[in-house]
Each structure stands twice: as structure tokens, then as C-alpha cells.
Amino acid sequence: MRANVGDRLVVEGRTDSMHRREAEVLEVRGEDGAPPYLVRWEDGHEALTFPGADAHVVPAP
């Protein structure tokens, strides 16, 4: 997985009770766009994230 600042990180829900979540990538701390990423989730919470297999990156327009 590779990301750039401004991209969107999308985490798909794994069950019916888990909803899709999206975050803006604020910082890329790995080499060559690799995780971890500092992200801001839709609710305003910021967190250092190591995305799993249920996540993908949507490039910024």
C-alpha cells in the first residue's frame, strides 16, 4: 500500500455492524509512501494507523 498526503484512506466494514470509515492522510511516516500514516477520521479524531487488508487508498484529485 502506498499513499501521499491528501489521499483518502478507506477501511471497509468487515461485518454488517461495522461501517465503512474514511480518513484523510495527514502524514506518511513510512518510506516511499508506505505505512504508518497519520490520518484524520471523519469524526475529527487523529491517529497513527497501520492499515490492514480491508483498507485501500483513494488518490487525491
C-alpha distance (Angstrom), angle and dihedral (degrees) to the residues before:
residue distance angle dihedral
M1 . . .
R2 3.78 . .
A3 3.81 128.9 .
N4 3.79 140.8 172.6
V5 3.79 130.8 -152.1
G6 3.81 108.3 -79.6
D7 3.81 95.7 29.0
R8 3.80 120.3 122.9
L9 3.79 121.3 -115.8
V10 3.81 110.8 -149.9
V11 3.80 120.6 -164.8
E12 3.79 113.6 -168.2
G13 3.80 119.3 -142.9
R14 3.81 112.5 -106.2
T15 3.80 95.3 -155.2
D16 3.80 137.7 25.4
S17 3.80 90.6 -97.7
M18 3.83 94.4 51.3
H19 3.79 114.7 78.1
R20 3.78 129.2 -150.9
R21 3.83 111.3 -91.9
E22 3.79 128.9 -158.4
A23 3.78 131.9 -163.9
E24 3.79 138.0 178.0
V25 3.80 115.6 -120.1
L26 3.83 107.1 -122.6
E27 3.82 99.2 171.7
V28 3.78 136.1 10.1
R29 3.80 109.1 -147.7
G30 3.81 99.9 175.6
E31 3.79 126.4 79.6
D32 3.82 119.6 -86.9
G33 3.81 94.0 2.4
A34 3.80 96.1 -48.8
P35 3.83 124.2 140.6
P36 2.94 148.3 -57.6
Y37 3.80 99.0 83.4
L38 3.77 129.9 -173.4
V39 3.80 103.5 -138.2
R40 3.79 139.4 178.2
W41 3.79 112.1 -138.1
E42 3.80 122.0 -145.6
D43 3.82 90.9 -97.5
G44 3.84 91.1 57.9
H45 3.81 95.6 -104.5
E46 3.82 113.9 138.4
A47 3.80 120.9 -150.1
L48 3.78 142.9 163.7
T49 3.80 104.7 -113.1
F50 3.79 136.2 -164.6
P51 3.85 100.6 -167.4
G52 3.79 119.3 -139.4
A53 3.79 132.4 -146.0
D54 3.81 90.7 -77.3
A55 3.82 92.1 64.8
H56 3.79 134.6 82.5
V57 3.80 137.0 176.9
V58 3.80 124.2 -117.7
P59 3.82 110.2 -158.3
A60 3.80 118.3 -124.5
P61 3.81 113.5 -104.4
